[in-house]
Amino acid sequence: MIGAGIFSILGVVASISGPAMPLSFAIGGIVAGLAAYSYVALGKTFPSVGGAVTFSFVVTAKESRRIPEPLQYFSYIITIALYATGFAAYASTFIPLPSRVWAVGVVLAFTAINFLGAGPWGAQSPSS
């Protein structure tokens, strides 16, 4: 599965690395593979739902068990902001609106979908 990051940083990598772009992606692929391996090892060690949060609950003291959940939410907020900014940079080349308008619009649209649920949008799609 490919994450959205590969599409949102492609232009940045091309402008910074220039002709060494394939090497940059190869190094990034190795790092991503090592990160994936650590999650595989984590999943084998703790075969339950929860991933990294389950690991942090097991290895930390009872007093600090409230720390992982806010950190997880913080990482989601940062990820959403980065994806919205990357999308805004591409979208503003097609429809000339400021990047911040695009980024805020994307975040608000997906927030609305999250609050309302996917049902209304799924009902509009043709059945297969």
Steps between C-alpha positions, in 0.01 A plus 500: 500500500632844409443790737400847390843633592655363183265717294522811713881518516591394148556856375698597810730199464549571130594863562743424783672184379491567125653214302558301820125459549502120441772465763298716741196277454713187539635625832149600606375153404767334715407718797129426446580128482687514829209686660259238364719223640484658845120502480500136391716409798272705726193322361656159556595589856158649588241327276205717598314803376666831584848486349743750647254610769476142631880481506530827692237385752694179565846654536416819691403552861134538596548870571611577144239299310306814410787632289475283180142587407549879480826442313316280251238772445776759462668287233167473315458879508851553362445237230170654390658846486789374286272316258266799470795730434638266234159471334458877513831556322390277213139620485598867491683439171173390337255738667673822606396534861741563788651183643360572845146512360550159340657351814227628732232392252636146481522469877147636546359272230649186651401611848140532379518153346638366827223656710216413264629155421571349162139383455367801306797493262494123464129505416575724199739253340361250251477144626719244331 
